[in-house]
Amino acid sequence: MYDKKFLSKVTILYVEDEDETRKEFVEVFECFFKEVLVASDGYEALNIYKNAMQNQKEVDVIISDINIVDTIIVNICYTSLNFLIIMLSA
């Protein structure tokens, strides 16, 4: 069970390096979340996150392939502790 009204207000940053997996998950996430920001690696995620913050967009959740969790993702975490991080593994 999920709260559709709540999720429709949530912006996520999804980080996945595998093209097909990224495409499939984005299709699903777009059905549930207000906005889905997408990156293929940690550097792109950092740039997207910084751009979102500069435009006063709140990133509520970061969903990342566990293999991409590197210093870039960790640096995002140090900038703000106001979001949830979910790690995925195949």
N, C-alpha and C positions, 0 to 999 in steps of 0.2 A: 504494500500500500504506500502511496506517496501523496504529498500535498501539491497538487498541480498549481494552485494559486501561488504558493510559496516559490516553487521552482521557476515559475514564469517571471520572477523578479531577480533571478540569480544569473550572474555573468560568470562564465568559466573560461579558463585558459587551458587548452588541451595541448599537450606536448607528446608527439609520437613521431618517430623517425621512419617507420614503415608506411609507405604510401597507401597501400590497399587498406591496411588496418585503420589508418588515420581517416581515410575517406568513409569507411563504414561506420566508425564511431561518431564522426561528425554528423552524419545523417541521422543517427539516433539521438544524439545530444540536442540537435536543433529542434527536435520535437518537444523537448522538455524545458529547455532553458531560454531565458530572455535573449542572451547573446553568447555565442561560442567563438572565442578567439583561438586561432590555431597556429601552432608552431611545429616545425619539423626537427628542431634541435634546441639546446639550451641557449645559444646566442640569440636565435630568433625569438625565443620566449622572453628573454630579457628585454630585447628591443620592443616587442609588442607590449610587455608589461609597462615599461617606461613611458611609451607613447600613450597608453591608456591612462596612466596617472597624470601625465601632462594635460590630457583632455578631460580631467576630472571624471574618468570612468572608473568605477569600483570593480575590481576583480575579486569575486567572492570565493572562488574555488580554483585551485590548480590541480588538474588531473594529468599525470605524467607516467610515461613508460618508466619503470624503475631503472632501466639501463641508461636513461638519459639524465638521471639525477646526478648532476655534476656540480662543480663550484658555481656555475651560473645560476642554477635553480636555487642553490643554497643562498647565494647573494640576494636573490629576490626575497627569500624568507626573512633575511636580516633587515630589509627595508620596511617591512610591515608584518605584524603578527595578527592582522585582522582578517585572515582568510584560512580556509581549510586546504590541506594538501592531501591528495589521494594518489597513491602509487599503484600502478598496474603491472602485472607480470604475466607473460604468456605461459 
